[in-house]
Amino acid sequence: MKTILLTGASSGIGRDTALALARAGHRVLVAARRLPALETLRREAPSLEVLSLDLDDPASIAALAAEVDHRTSGRGVDVLINNAGYATAGALAELDDAALRAQFETNVFGLMSLTRALVPAMIDRGAGTIINVSSVSGRIPAPILGAYHASKYALEALSDALRMELAPFGVQVAVIEPGTIRTEFASRAMAEATRERTTASRYARVYERAAQLERRFDRLAGGTAPVVRAITRAVSAKRPRARYVAPRSFALMIALVRLLPTCWVDGAMRRMFGLTRKQLASSR
């Protein structure tokens, strides 16, 4: 049995992972901003321990770290699963500084602040695992979700550096890269962008096209099971892999993006999202 802290456990991947880990017999501490959702989750798995966490608030991170230290008698957690995050949609030319900073505050700075708060106990023990839930978006570029993709590219690089820096202390770092998964995650982002950024926007038609693509992908997407399996494998592995792509079929897409000329990838993405002169002209 391992003691695990899982962030972003109130819905989607985090929720299903919390249930799977609890049913496997682990001690699971779940953290999120939406405490009522966590209490509902605990009714399905009473062994779950609920904690409040707002990654945008340094005081909340410090309070959670102190509570984890108290509940584990100073030992800390065996596994930290950094799953909390969100996506901001919008063309970068129209996205204001506040929105861009907020995206990085949660997905990058808050995540790293929590990691720094919990990793000393792992170093002292000479053992521990950090699992960062990234995305295939951290390796495949796309328009309209540029801020989100940038935060995941940053997380990929930070995870690589952490993996090398912490290895001498017996602490391992793994990255989970979910592909298209049927959750509320992307739909919330696109709904917000379509609602707030289409008025008088030169990208109005593109936002509408992106929302249509999201709905189409959502119908074709699978559930969270492949991602949950990847996370549980990383939790139980003696030496977890650096990266787990889930579903595995997305590994082929990542390989193709790497192999194909950038202009081909750009052209395909532009056509998919309607980023053509004709489409943009019709948005005015």
C-alpha positions, 0 to 999 in steps of 0.5 A: 500500500502506498500513500498517494496525493492526487490533485484535481480529483473532483472530476474526469481523469482525477475522479476515476483515478482516485476510485481506482487507486482506493479500490486497489488498497492504496491510501489516497488523499484527494485534493481540489477546489470543489470540496462538495464534489470530493465529498460526493466522490468519497461516498463511492470510496469512503477511504478517500481523505479529502483536502482543499487545494487552490493551486493559484493560492500560495497559502492554500498550497502551504496549508495542504503541505502542512496537513499532509505532513501532519496526517503522515507523521512527517513521512510525506507521501509516496506518490504525488500525482499532479493532475489539476489543471484547466485549458484556456481557449483563444487566439494568442493575438487576442488573449490578454496577459491576465488570461495567459498568466492565469493559465500558467499560474495553475498548470505550471507555477502552482503545480511546481510550488506544490511539488517543491513543498512535498518533494523534500520528504521524498528526498529525506526517505530516498524514495518517491514518485512524482507523476505529472499529468500532461497531454499529447498537447505538450508535444503536438502544436495546435491553434486556438489552444496555444496558451494551454499547449504552451503550459503543457510544453513547459510541464514536459520540459520541467518534468524532464529536468526534475527526472534528472535532478531527483534521480540521485535522491531516489525520487522518480518522475513520470509524465502521463500524456492523455490523448482525446478523452471524453471529459468536460475539460475541453468542452468547457474551454471551447464553450467559454471561448465561443461565448466570450471571444467571438464578438467583433473577433477576426477569429469568430468563424474559427472559434465556431469551427473549433467548437464544432471540432471539439464536439466531433472529437468528443463523440469519437473519444473514449473514456478515461480508462486508458489514462487511469491504467497508465497512472496506476501502472506508473504508481506501481512500477518499480521504475516507471517510464519517463512517459506514458501515452494514453491511449497508445494509438496517440503515440503514432500521431506524435511520431508523425508530427515529428517526422513530417515537415513543419509546413505540412503540419501547419497546413493540416492544422490551418485547414482543420481549424478554418484558418484560411484567408477566406474564412477569416475574411468572412469573420469580419 
